[in-house]
Amino acid sequence: MRLIRHIEKHDPPVISAAFDEIGWDKPVTQYEQYFLEQQAGTREVLIALMGGIFAGYVTIVWEPSYKPFQDNDIPEIQDFNVLPKFRRQHIGTALMDKAEALISTRSSTVGVGVGMYADYGNAQRLYVLRGYIPDGEGLTYKHKVLKPMEHTINDDDLVLYFTKALK
């Protein structure tokens, strides 16, 4: 049985431990901060449980750092992760459906940024299949649009931003 709910105060250690088991460095403090931001109203954190076991999460940032989204009041989906053992079970789709439904109560458009190396391949495909299109600004590094011929590093900060019109 799948359940999507907001993060609760007791969740950060559970989430961090789940990622630690697969060798990902996602400290408890990150999720404690997310919980505080949710309490402050600047971020929504949705977590997925399968049979009561943590399976993944997604966050919504209401006022993102990316200037084109700021200028157009576009909330951004950030930090979307489903544990590998729970992939291909529609958990990511359920998280995205819930996130988009929440955003649609405040905005007619949603934004998302996605990394450019192979580890982001599943997310790249998912966003395109869900109807997201590039925002037309080109590649960015640390939220700043790269100029033609500008050199950069292909790490987590190299991002292409997408938007989707919500119904």
C-alpha positions in Angstrom: 0.0 0.0 0.0 1.4 3.4 -1.1 1.0 6.6 1.0 2.1 10.1 0.2 2.2 12.6 3.1 4.1 15.6 4.3 7.3 15.2 6.2 6.9 14.9 10.0 9.3 15.8 12.8 10.3 12.1 13.3 11.1 11.5 9.6 14.6 13.0 9.1 16.6 10.1 10.7 14.6 7.5 8.9 15.1 9.2 5.5 18.8 9.8 6.0 19.3 6.2 7.1 17.5 4.9 4.0 19.9 6.8 1.8 22.9 5.8 3.9 22.1 2.2 3.2 22.6 2.7 -0.5 25.8 4.8 0.0 24.3 8.3 -0.6 25.3 11.1 1.6 22.1 12.7 2.7 22.6 13.9 6.3 19.8 14.1 8.9 20.4 17.9 9.1 19.2 18.3 5.5 15.8 16.8 6.3 15.6 18.7 9.6 16.1 21.9 7.6 13.5 20.8 5.1 11.0 20.2 8.0 11.8 23.7 9.4 11.3 25.2 5.9 8.0 23.4 5.6 6.9 24.8 9.0 7.9 28.3 7.8 5.9 27.9 4.6 8.8 28.2 2.2 9.0 24.5 1.2 6.7 21.6 1.0 8.2 18.1 1.5 6.2 15.1 0.4 7.4 11.6 1.3 6.2 8.3 -0.1 5.8 5.2 2.0 5.3 1.7 0.7 3.8 -0.6 3.3 4.9 1.8 5.9 8.5 1.9 4.7 10.1 5.1 3.4 10.4 4.9 -0.4 11.1 8.4 -1.7 10.4 12.1 -1.5 10.0 15.4 -3.5 10.1 19.0 -2.3 8.5 22.1 -3.6 10.2 25.5 -3.2 7.7 28.3 -3.4 10.4 31.0 -4.1 13.3 29.4 -6.0 16.8 30.8 -6.4 16.6 30.6 -10.3 15.9 34.1 -11.4 13.5 33.4 -14.4 11.3 31.4 -12.0 11.5 34.2 -9.4 10.6 36.8 -11.9 7.5 34.8 -13.1 6.4 33.4 -9.7 7.0 29.9 -10.8 7.4 27.4 -7.9 10.1 24.8 -8.4 10.1 21.1 -7.8 13.5 20.3 -6.2 15.3 17.3 -4.8 13.2 14.4 -6.1 14.4 11.0 -5.1 13.0 7.5 -5.1 15.1 4.7 -3.6 16.3 2.3 -6.3 14.4 -0.7 -4.8 11.2 1.2 -5.1 11.6 2.4 -8.6 9.2 1.3 -11.4 6.4 1.0 -8.9 4.7 4.4 -9.8 6.0 6.0 -6.6 7.8 8.8 -8.6 4.6 9.4 -10.6 2.5 9.5 -7.4 4.9 12.0 -5.8 5.0 14.2 -8.9 1.2 14.1 -9.2 0.8 15.2 -5.6 3.4 17.9 -6.0 1.8 19.3 -9.2 -1.6 19.3 -7.6 -0.3 21.3 -4.6 1.5 23.8 -6.9 -1.7 24.2 -9.0 -3.5 25.7 -6.0 -1.0 28.6 -6.2 0.4 28.7 -9.7 -0.6 27.8 -13.3 3.1 26.8 -14.0 5.6 24.6 -12.4 9.3 24.5 -12.9 12.1 22.0 -12.4 15.8 21.9 -12.9 17.6 18.7 -13.9 21.2 17.8 -13.9 23.0 16.9 -17.2 25.0 13.8 -16.5 23.8 10.2 -16.7 22.8 9.8 -13.1 19.9 12.2 -13.9 18.8 10.2 -17.0 15.7 8.8 -15.3 14.6 12.2 -14.1 15.3 13.7 -17.6 13.0 11.2 -19.2 10.3 11.4 -16.6 10.0 15.2 -16.9 9.8 15.1 -20.7 7.2 12.3 -20.5 5.1 14.4 -18.1 5.0 17.3 -20.5 7.8 19.5 -19.2 9.7 21.6 -21.8 12.9 23.5 -21.6 12.4 27.1 -20.4 14.4 28.4 -23.3 17.2 30.0 -21.2 19.8 27.3 -22.0 22.1 25.6 -19.6 22.8 27.1 -16.2 25.6 26.7 -13.6 24.7 27.5 -10.0 21.4 29.1 -11.2 23.1 31.4 -13.7 22.6 31.1 -17.4 25.8 30.1 -19.3 27.0 32.4 -22.1 27.9 30.9 -25.5 31.3 29.2 -25.5 31.6 29.6 -21.7 33.4 26.7 -20.0 31.9 24.9 -17.0 32.0 21.7 -15.0 29.4 18.9 -15.4 28.5 18.4 -11.8 25.2 18.7 -9.9 25.1 22.4 -10.4 25.0 22.1 -14.2 21.3 22.3 -14.9 18.7 22.7 -17.6 15.4 24.2 -16.4 12.0 23.0 -17.6 8.5 24.3 -17.1 5.0 22.8 -17.4 1.7 24.5 -17.7 -0.7 23.1 -15.1 -4.4 22.7 -15.8 
